[in-house]
Amino acid sequence: MQDFHIDGFDHKLLTALAADGSLTNQALAARVGLSESQCYRRRLRLEQSGAIQGYRAVVAPRALGQTVGAFVLLSLINQSSDQGERFANFLESLPNVQSCHAVTGDADFILQVRATDLAGLNDFLNRLLAHGKSRFRVESRVILATIKGV
């Protein structure tokens, strides 16, 4: 992202788009108190700078047949210089992985995964362990309910 000053209008614009990325330019301009042309120019600048990284539909996992969610904590046992890149490439190939974050603490990575059922989650975990060849420790936490989230 380029460095530039984000003023109050930019902040309002980003907040409004984060809440509803499908807003038309007209609706967005009205919400943040700008003319449509000013709003368009600011939005375009924010997109080009990388402040706005994209737009997406938030789809209910159940609509895709994914009834089970889990957080998977991975702790690397032996870290090598190329292990991280290979691991990232492997994760990219797994459609179950919704997100992956490098974190501090006991775990090195936290993955959010979705599966059709508990058997599907178990298959995913077994595939993950088979790829790891004992290079990392895996713990999982099944999501019972989402209180707040996307």
C-alpha positions as CSV (number, residue, x, y, z in Angstrom):
1,M,0.0,0.0,0.0
2,Q,1.3,3.4,-0.9
3,D,1.7,6.0,1.9
4,F,-0.7,8.8,1.8
5,H,-2.8,10.7,4.2
6,I,-6.3,9.2,4.9
7,D,-8.5,12.0,6.0
8,G,-12.0,11.8,7.7
9,F,-13.8,11.3,4.4
10,D,-11.5,8.5,3.3
11,H,-12.0,6.9,6.7
12,K,-15.8,7.2,6.4
13,L,-15.6,5.8,2.9
14,L,-13.5,2.8,4.0
15,T,-15.8,2.1,6.9
16,A,-18.9,2.2,4.8
17,L,-17.4,-0.1,2.1
18,A,-16.2,-2.5,4.8
19,A,-19.8,-2.8,6.0
20,D,-21.3,-3.1,2.5
21,G,-19.0,-3.4,-0.5
22,S,-21.9,-3.5,-2.9
23,L,-22.8,0.2,-2.3
24,T,-23.2,2.1,-5.5
25,N,-21.2,5.2,-5.9
26,Q,-24.4,7.3,-5.5
27,A,-25.3,5.6,-2.2
28,L,-21.7,5.7,-1.0
29,A,-21.5,9.5,-1.7
30,A,-24.7,10.1,0.1
31,R,-23.5,8.1,3.1
32,V,-20.2,9.8,3.5
33,G,-21.3,13.3,2.5
34,L,-19.4,13.8,-0.7
35,S,-20.4,14.6,-4.3
36,E,-20.5,11.5,-6.5
37,S,-17.5,12.7,-8.5
38,Q,-15.4,13.3,-5.4
39,C,-16.5,10.0,-4.0
40,Y,-15.6,8.2,-7.2
41,R,-12.1,9.8,-7.3
42,R,-11.4,8.9,-3.7
43,R,-12.6,5.3,-4.0
44,L,-10.5,4.9,-7.2
45,R,-7.4,6.3,-5.4
46,L,-8.0,3.9,-2.4
47,E,-8.4,1.0,-4.7
48,Q,-5.2,1.8,-6.7
49,S,-3.2,2.4,-3.6
50,G,-4.2,-1.0,-2.1
51,A,-6.1,0.4,0.8
52,I,-9.1,-1.3,-0.7
53,Q,-7.9,-4.8,-1.5
54,G,-11.0,-6.1,-3.2
55,Y,-14.7,-6.9,-3.0
56,R,-16.4,-10.2,-2.3
57,A,-19.6,-11.9,-1.5
58,V,-20.0,-13.3,2.0
59,V,-21.6,-16.7,1.4
60,A,-23.2,-18.7,4.1
61,P,-21.0,-21.9,4.5
62,R,-24.2,-24.0,4.8
63,A,-25.2,-22.8,1.3
64,L,-22.0,-24.6,0.1
65,G,-22.7,-27.7,2.2
66,Q,-20.1,-26.8,4.8
67,T,-21.7,-27.5,8.1
68,V,-18.6,-27.9,10.2
69,G,-16.1,-25.2,11.0
70,A,-12.9,-25.4,13.0
71,F,-9.8,-23.6,13.9
72,V,-6.6,-25.6,13.4
73,L,-3.5,-24.6,15.4
74,L,-0.2,-25.7,13.8
75,S,3.1,-25.6,15.7
76,L,6.3,-26.2,13.6
77,I,8.6,-28.7,15.2
78,N,11.7,-28.3,13.0
79,Q,11.8,-25.1,11.0
80,S,13.8,-24.9,7.8
81,S,14.2,-21.9,5.5
82,D,12.1,-23.4,2.7
83,Q,9.5,-25.1,4.9
84,G,7.3,-22.0,5.2
85,E,7.1,-21.5,1.4
86,R,6.3,-25.2,0.8
87,F,3.7,-25.1,3.6
88,A,2.1,-22.0,2.1
89,N,1.9,-23.6,-1.3
90,F,0.4,-26.7,0.2
91,L,-2.3,-24.6,2.0
92,E,-3.2,-22.8,-1.2
93,S,-4.1,-26.2,-2.7
94,L,-6.6,-27.0,0.1
95,P,-10.1,-25.7,-0.6
96,N,-11.1,-26.4,3.1
97,V,-8.8,-23.6,4.3
98,Q,-10.7,-20.3,4.6
99,S,-7.8,-18.3,6.1
100,C,-4.4,-18.9,7.5
101,H,-2.6,-16.6,9.9
102,A,1.0,-16.6,11.3
103,V,0.6,-15.9,15.0
104,T,2.6,-15.5,18.2
105,G,2.3,-17.9,21.1
106,D,2.3,-21.7,21.3
107,A,1.1,-22.1,17.8
108,D,2.9,-20.8,14.7
109,F,-0.2,-20.7,12.4
110,I,-4.0,-20.7,12.9
111,L,-6.1,-21.9,10.1
112,Q,-9.8,-21.5,9.8
113,V,-11.3,-24.5,7.9
114,R,-14.7,-25.6,6.7
115,A,-15.9,-29.1,6.0
116,T,-19.1,-30.8,5.0
117,D,-19.2,-32.8,8.3
118,L,-17.0,-34.2,11.0
119,A,-15.8,-37.0,8.8
120,G,-14.7,-34.4,6.2
121,L,-12.9,-32.4,8.9
122,N,-11.2,-35.6,10.0
123,D,-10.1,-36.3,6.4
124,F,-8.7,-32.8,6.2
125,L,-6.7,-33.2,9.4
126,N,-5.4,-36.6,8.3
127,R,-4.3,-35.0,4.9
128,L,-2.6,-32.2,6.8
129,L,-0.8,-34.6,9.1
130,A,0.3,-36.8,6.2
131,H,1.8,-33.8,4.4
132,G,3.6,-32.6,7.6
133,K,5.4,-35.9,8.1
134,S,5.8,-35.0,11.8
135,R,7.2,-31.6,11.1
136,F,4.4,-29.9,13.0
137,R,2.0,-30.5,15.8
138,V,-1.7,-30.1,15.0
139,E,-4.6,-29.2,17.4
140,S,-8.1,-28.4,16.3
141,R,-11.0,-26.6,17.8
142,V,-14.5,-27.2,16.3
143,I,-16.6,-24.1,16.1
144,L,-19.9,-24.6,18.0
145,A,-21.4,-21.1,17.2
146,T,-20.2,-17.9,15.7
147,I,-21.1,-15.0,18.0
148,K,-19.6,-12.3,15.8
149,G,-17.8,-12.7,12.5
150,V,-18.1,-12.6,8.8
